[in-house]
Amino acid sequence: MGLELPKYPEMEEDQVFNFTDSEIVSHVKQALASVLSGDNNSYNQLVGVMHHSKHLAPDEVALLETTLKALAGAASSIDITYHDSLLSAIFCMSMWNYGPHVADALAELIVSLAISNGKYLDLCLGMLVSNFTPPPYFLDKLKMPHGLERKGQVLSRVHAAFKKIANYVPLAPLRLLTIVLQGMPTIYHKDRAIVIYVENMLKLESGEIGELVGSTILMAVVDRLIELDVEIGWDAILQDDFSKGIFEMELEDVDDIEESAEPDVGEFRLSRRSLAGNSIAELLDNLLVLTFEHLESCEREGRLAKVTVLSAYKSKFAQFVMFYACALDPENCGMRFATMLADLFVQDSQPQPTRMSAVSYLASYLSRAKFLAASSISSMLKRLVDWCLEYCEAHDGDINPNAHRVFYSGCQAIMYVLCFRMKVFVDVPRLKSELLLPLEQVLKHKLNPLKVCLPSVVEEFLRQAKAASLFTSELSRAFGGLERLDTFFPFDPCLLKKCDRFAFLYL
């Protein structure tokens, strides 16, 4: 079947004839070859066609589609030295500006260039990555049905092109990874552009290319979440001694919270309200929702990925990616995460901040994760208690918060978990003897953790211990306040409205 070759800008009506596909390709090859002899007329016409983008008439659309297809057939004749203006015009094109037929032809050309010459690989991959996000003028159209339809058309073609290139060029996924990471929008770009870009990154992770680069992509997404997270200051969230308010909410109002679709009570409500209108918080919320939905799809496919955000000490929201992954796969991901945290804490070779961060994560995780079995929680707590007891036996000095910060962090973590899980251990005699009796020796030691750990944690722990008649009255004397430890319990309720609907089911 023949194709009608639409006129180039300088052609007259009577110069338009029917040509076969091979004749069209031959015509384009001649235009490309003419540059070498100094005749740029036909070549310049080709370049001019590439600059057609907006508000095209039907004949202009047909001309562009036909020319792109012809260039795809002549890709091996395109020279990076002689045809740089043509290549520049091609790589600046955006599929978002065209309908399906032109987008198909453009994708075909990009694939042909990528597999015809290794010099074009990065340029082709970069052009496709640039189509992750629409031109600025198109962002508002994403709110409308036709905008969403165009988004689906473009992104499906972009990812299909990645797959075709990878089939012919085995190293393409690794080159693509570098380009994707380098092109990732900063946190100061328009929020919808970042969300769409991350959506494409997660789409790559879940595809065939993800088998090679998926873990790195997912970590890059989490890194961006952390960057957004640290932009939100704690001052906008925490009241003085915020953990005391958390205990009041969790221990006294828990029934009301569980019955409410929106867990906005007490200081929790005040803190969430303080984030209203915060554009960084809203962007982070949207990205977390996108990431949670991706984790759900991974779980359905039986390939839930492992992510860690431990290095983000005092992260406020990004760690819920890890929490949600554990909730979806508690037996594997959930226990591996807890074990990793415990291992980090007890290893003397680890830096002190890492150990303190690890035990803070572990304490909050064991306290909040409804999906963890009591036996799992007790085994983790036993590791902490045993380590603290061994530490006491090896150190006979007096209170010194600076010298023994890791020890005090471990003690605070144990008490924090018991504030939430005390009933489990009180009701089981074996657990009481294995955990609570050794813990009493730790608390009575000369290092006196009760006078160093966070007062609200110590107070709540002793209140419950006294009610359960666990310890002697001498432990109820003055406590807390001497260079107290930081308040950092990373899995306290998530204050971002949209993504909280995922995590709240498991907190």
C-alpha positions in Angstrom: 0.0 0.0 0.0 1.4 3.4 -0.9 1.6 6.6 1.2 0.9 10.1 0.0 3.9 12.3 0.6 2.6 15.6 1.7 4.3 18.7 0.4 7.3 20.2 2.0 7.0 23.9 2.7 8.4 24.9 -0.7 6.5 22.4 -2.8 3.6 23.4 -5.1 0.3 21.5 -5.1 1.0 19.8 -8.5 4.3 18.4 -7.0 2.5 16.1 -4.6 2.4 12.4 -5.7 1.9 9.0 -4.3 5.1 7.3 -3.1 5.8 3.8 -1.7 7.4 3.6 1.7 10.7 2.7 0.3 10.6 5.7 -2.1 9.8 8.1 0.8 12.8 6.7 2.7 15.0 7.1 -0.4 13.8 10.7 -0.8 14.8 11.5 2.8 18.2 9.8 2.4 18.9 12.0 -0.6 18.0 15.0 1.5 20.4 13.9 4.2 23.2 13.1 1.7 22.9 16.4 -0.1 24.3 18.2 3.0 27.7 16.5 2.3 27.8 18.2 -1.1 26.9 21.6 0.3 23.2 21.6 -0.9 21.2 22.2 2.2 17.8 23.0 0.6 16.0 19.7 1.0 17.7 19.1 4.4 16.5 22.4 5.8 13.0 21.5 4.7 13.3 18.3 6.8 14.5 20.3 9.8 11.7 22.8 9.4 9.1 20.0 9.5 10.5 18.9 12.9 9.7 22.3 14.3 6.0 21.9 13.6 4.4 21.4 17.1 1.2 23.3 18.1 -2.1 24.0 16.3 -1.2 21.9 13.3 -3.6 21.6 10.4 -4.5 18.1 9.2 -2.1 18.2 6.2 0.7 19.4 8.6 0.0 16.5 10.9 0.2 14.1 8.0 3.4 15.7 6.8 5.1 15.4 10.2 4.0 11.8 10.7 5.2 10.8 7.2 8.5 12.5 7.7 9.2 11.0 11.1 8.5 7.5 9.7 10.8 8.1 6.8 13.5 9.3 9.1 13.1 6.2 11.1 13.7 4.1 8.0 16.8 6.3 7.2 18.2 6.4 10.7 21.5 4.8 9.7 22.1 7.7 7.3 21.8 10.4 10.0 25.3 11.7 11.0 25.8 13.4 14.3 28.3 15.8 12.7 26.5 16.8 9.5 22.9 16.6 10.8 23.2 18.1 14.2 20.5 20.6 13.7 18.1 17.8 12.7 19.0 15.8 15.7 18.6 18.8 17.9 15.1 19.4 16.6 14.1 15.8 17.0 15.4 15.5 20.6 13.6 18.7 21.5 10.2 17.3 20.4 7.6 16.5 23.1 5.1 13.7 22.5 2.7 15.7 24.7 2.2 18.1 21.8 0.9 15.5 19.3 -1.8 13.0 18.8 -1.3 9.2 18.8 -0.2 8.8 15.2 2.6 11.4 15.4 3.6 10.1 18.8 3.9 6.6 17.4 6.1 7.8 14.6 8.3 9.9 16.9 8.8 6.9 19.3 9.6 4.7 16.3 12.3 7.2 15.2 13.8 7.5 18.6 14.1 3.7 18.9 15.6 3.4 15.4 18.2 6.1 16.3 19.1 4.4 19.6 19.7 1.0 18.1 21.4 2.2 14.9 24.3 4.0 16.5 25.7 3.9 20.1 26.4 7.6 19.9 22.7 8.3 20.0 21.8 6.1 22.9 22.1 8.6 25.7 20.4 11.3 23.6 17.5 9.0 22.8 17.1 7.9 26.4 17.3 11.5 27.6 14.6 12.5 25.1 12.3 9.8 26.3 12.9 10.7 30.0 12.1 14.3 29.2 8.7 13.1 28.2 8.1 11.9 31.7 6.6 15.3 32.4 4.5 17.5 30.1 5.4 21.0 29.0 4.5 23.6 31.6 1.5 24.8 29.6 0.0 21.3 29.8 0.1 20.8 33.6 -3.3 22.4 34.2 -4.8 20.1 31.6 -4.0 17.1 33.7 -7.0 18.0 35.8 -9.3 17.3 32.8 -10.3 14.0 31.1 -8.6 14.8 27.8 -5.4 15.7 29.6 -5.4 12.4 31.5 -6.0 10.6 28.2 -3.0 12.3 26.6 -0.9 11.4 29.6 -1.8 7.7 29.2 -1.0 7.9 25.5 2.4 9.5 26.0 3.6 7.5 28.9 2.6 4.1 27.4 4.7 4.9 24.3 7.6 6.2 26.3 7.9 3.0 28.3 7.3 0.8 25.3 10.2 2.5 23.6 12.4 1.9 26.7 11.6 -1.8 26.4 12.3 -2.0 22.7 15.7 -0.2 23.1 16.7 -2.5 26.0 15.9 -5.6 23.8 18.5 -4.5 21.3 21.0 -2.7 23.6 21.6 -4.7 26.8 23.5 -1.8 28.5 20.6 0.6 27.9 18.9 0.0 31.3 22.1 1.1 33.2 22.5 4.2 31.1 18.8 4.9 31.5 19.2 4.7 35.3 21.8 7.4 35.3 19.8 9.7 33.1 16.6 9.2 35.2 18.4 9.9 38.5 20.2 13.0 37.0 16.9 14.3 35.5 14.8 13.9 38.7 13.1 17.2 39.5 14.2 19.0 42.6 11.8 19.6 45.5 11.3 23.1 44.3 9.7 22.2 40.9 6.0 22.3 40.4 4.5 19.6 42.5 2.5 17.9 39.7 5.7 17.6 37.6 7.5 15.8 40.5 4.6 13.5 41.1 4.4 12.5 37.4 8.1 12.0 37.2 8.1 9.8 40.3 5.1 7.9 38.9 7.3 7.1 35.8 10.2 6.0 38.0 8.0 3.6 39.8 6.6 2.3 36.5 10.2 1.6 35.4 10.8 -0.2 38.7 7.8 -2.5 38.1 8.7 -3.3 34.5 11.2 -5.6 33.0 13.9 -3.0 33.2 13.3 -2.9 37.0 14.9 -6.3 37.3 18.2 -4.6 36.7 17.7 -1.1 38.2 14.6 -1.3 40.3 16.2 -1.2 43.8 18.3 1.9 42.9 15.2 3.7 41.5 13.2 2.9 44.6 15.9 4.2 46.9 16.1 7.4 44.8 12.4 7.9 45.4 12.8 7.4 49.1 15.8 9.8 49.1 13.5 12.5 47.5 10.9 11.8 50.1 13.5 12.4 52.8 14.6 15.6 51.2 11.1 16.9 51.3 10.7 15.6 54.8 13.6 17.5 56.2 12.2 20.7 54.7 9.3 20.5 57.1 10.6 21.7 60.5 9.8 19.9 63.7 8.9 23.3 65.2 5.7 23.3 63.1 4.7 19.9 64.5 5.9 19.3 68.0 4.5 20.9 71.1 6.7 20.8 74.3 7.0 17.2 75.4 4.9 16.0 72.5 5.4 12.3 73.5 3.3 12.9 76.6 0.4 14.0 74.5 0.9 10.9 72.3 0.6 8.6 75.4 -2.6 10.4 76.5 -4.1 10.0 73.0 -3.1 6.3 72.6 -3.8 5.0 76.1 -7.0 7.0 77.0 -8.7 7.7 73.7 -7.8 4.6 71.7 -11.4 3.4 71.3 -12.6 6.7 70.0 -9.7 6.8 67.5 -10.4 3.3 66.1 -14.0 4.2 65.5 -13.1 7.4 63.6 -12.1 7.5 59.9 -10.0 10.5 60.6 -7.7 10.0 63.7 -7.7 13.7 64.5 -7.7 14.0 68.3 -5.8 15.9 70.9 -2.4 17.2 70.0 -2.5 15.0 66.9 -5.2 17.2 65.5 -3.4 20.4 66.4 -0.2 19.2 64.8 -1.9 18.1 61.6 -3.7 21.5 61.4 -0.3 23.2 61.7 0.7 21.5 58.3 -2.4 22.9 56.5 -1.3 25.0 53.5 2.3 23.8 53.7 3.1 23.1 50.0 6.1 20.8 50.8 3.9 18.7 53.2 1.2 18.4 50.5 3.7 17.3 47.9 5.2 14.8 50.3 1.7 13.5 51.1 1.0 13.0 47.4 4.3 11.2 46.8 3.8 9.0 49.8 0.4 7.9 48.5 2.0 7.1 45.2 4.7 5.1 46.8 2.2 3.2 49.1 0.1 2.3 46.1 3.3 1.0 44.3 4.1 -1.1 47.3 0.6 -2.6 47.2 1.1 -3.5 43.6 4.5 -5.1 44.5 2.8 -7.1 47.2 0.1 -8.3 44.8 2.8 -9.4 42.4 4.8 -11.2 45.1 7.8 -9.0 44.8 7.6 -6.6 47.7 10.9 -4.6 47.7 13.1 -3.9 50.7 13.6 -0.2 51.4 15.5 1.4 54.3 15.2 5.0 55.5 17.3 4.5 58.6 19.8 7.1 57.7 17.1 9.8 57.9 17.5 10.4 61.6 14.5 12.4 62.9 12.7 11.9 59.6 9.0 12.6 60.2 7.2 11.0 57.3 9.4 9.1 54.8 9.9 6.2 57.2 6.3 5.2 56.7 7.3 3.8 53.3 9.2 1.1 55.2 6.4 0.7 57.8 3.8 0.1 55.1 6.1 -2.4 53.2 6.4 -4.3 56.5 2.7 -4.2 57.1 2.0 -5.8 53.7 4.5 -8.6 54.4 5.0 -8.9 58.2 6.5 -12.4 58.3 9.3 -11.6 55.9 9.8 -7.9 55.4 8.4 -7.0 58.8 10.7 -9.3 60.8 13.8 -8.6 58.7 13.4 -4.9 59.4 13.1 -5.5 63.1 16.1 -7.8 63.1 18.2 -5.4 61.1 17.5 -2.6 63.6 18.3 -4.8 66.5 21.6 -5.9 64.8 22.6 -2.3 64.2 22.0 -1.3 67.8 24.0 -4.1 69.4 27.0 -3.8 67.1 29.8 -1.8 68.8 31.4 -1.2 65.4 28.5 1.0 64.3 28.6 4.8 64.8 26.9 6.0 67.9 24.2 8.1 66.0 23.4 5.1 63.9 22.9 2.9 66.9 20.7 5.4 68.7 18.6 6.0 65.5 18.3 2.2 65.1 16.9 1.6 68.6 14.6 4.6 68.3 13.2 3.1 65.1 12.9 -0.3 66.7 11.1 1.0 69.8 8.6 2.9 67.8 8.1 0.0 65.3 7.6 -2.6 68.1 5.1 -0.3 69.8 3.1 0.7 66.8 3.0 -2.2 64.5 -0.3 -4.0 65.0 0.7 -6.7 62.6 3.7 -8.0 64.7 3.1 -11.1 66.8 3.7 -10.9 70.5 6.4 -13.6 70.3 8.3 -11.4 67.8 8.1 -8.4 70.0 9.3 -10.3 73.0 12.3 -11.7 71.2 13.3 -8.3 70.1 12.8 -6.8 73.6 14.8 -9.7 75.1 17.8 -8.8 72.9 17.6 -5.2 74.1 17.3 -6.1 77.8 20.1 -8.6 77.6 22.4 -6.1 75.9 21.6 -3.4 78.6 22.2 -5.9 81.4 25.6 -6.9 79.9 26.4 -3.2 79.6 25.6 -2.7 83.3 27.8 -5.6 84.3 30.7 -4.1 82.3 30.3 -0.5 83.5 30.4 0.4 87.2 30.4 4.2 87.0 27.8 6.7 87.9 25.3 8.7 85.7 27.0 10.1 82.6 24.6 10.9 79.8 27.3 11.8 77.3 29.5 8.7 77.9 26.6 6.2 77.9 24.1 7.7 75.4 23.7 4.4 73.5 22.9 2.6 76.8 20.3 5.2 77.8 18.8 5.1 74.3 18.4 1.3 74.7 16.8 1.7 78.1 14.4 4.4 76.9 13.5 2.2 73.9 12.6 -0.7 76.2 10.4 1.5 78.5 8.7 3.1 75.5 7.7 -0.3 74.1 6.4 -1.5 77.4 4.3 1.7 77.7 2.3 0.2 74.8 2.9 -3.6 75.3 3.0 -4.0 79.1 -0.1 -6.1 79.3 1.3 -8.7 77.0 4.2 -9.4 79.3 2.4 -9.1 82.6 -0.1 -11.7 81.6 2.5 -14.3 80.6 4.7 -15.6 83.6 7.5 -16.8 81.3 7.9 -13.4 79.6 7.7 -11.7 83.0 10.7 -13.7 84.3 12.7 -13.4 81.1 12.3 -9.7 80.5 10.9 -7.8 83.4 13.1 -9.2 86.2 16.4 -8.6 84.3 15.0 -5.1 83.4 14.6 -4.3 87.1 18.3 -4.9 87.6 19.1 -2.5 84.7 16.9 0.2 86.1 18.4 -0.1 89.6 22.0 0.1 88.3 24.3 3.0 89.3 23.9 4.4 85.7 20.3 5.1 86.8 18.5 5.3 83.4 15.3 6.6 85.1 17.0 9.9 85.8 18.3 10.4 82.2 15.6 9.1 79.9 12.7 11.2 78.7 10.5 12.1 81.7 7.2 11.4 80.0 8.4 7.9 79.0 9.7 7.1 82.4 6.5 8.5 84.1 4.2 6.5 81.9 6.3 3.3 82.3 6.4 3.6 86.1 2.7 4.3 86.2 1.8 1.1 84.4 4.5 -0.9 86.3 3.1 0.3 89.6 -0.5 -0.6 88.6 0.7 -4.1 87.7 2.8 -4.4 90.9 5.9 -5.2 88.9 8.6 -3.4 90.7 9.5 -2.2 94.2 8.5 1.2 95.3 12.0 2.6 95.3 11.8 2.9 91.5 9.1 5.5 91.9 11.4 8.1 93.3 12.6 11.2 91.5 13.2 10.6 87.8 13.9 12.2 84.5 15.3 15.5 83.4 19.1 15.2 83.6 20.3 16.0 80.1 17.3 14.1 78.8 17.5 12.2 75.6 15.9 13.4 72.4 12.2 12.8 71.6 12.4 10.6 68.5 9.8 7.9 67.9 9.5 7.8 64.1 6.3 5.7 63.9 4.1 8.0 66.0 0.9 8.7 64.0 1.5 10.1 60.5 0.2 13.7 60.3 -0.1 13.8 56.5 -3.8 13.5 55.6 -3.9 11.5 52.4 -1.2 8.9 53.1 -2.4 8.4 56.7 -5.3 6.3 55.3 -2.7 3.6 54.4 -0.6 3.5 57.6 -3.4 4.1 60.1 -4.8 0.6 59.5 -1.6 -0.9 60.9 -0.7 1.6 63.7 
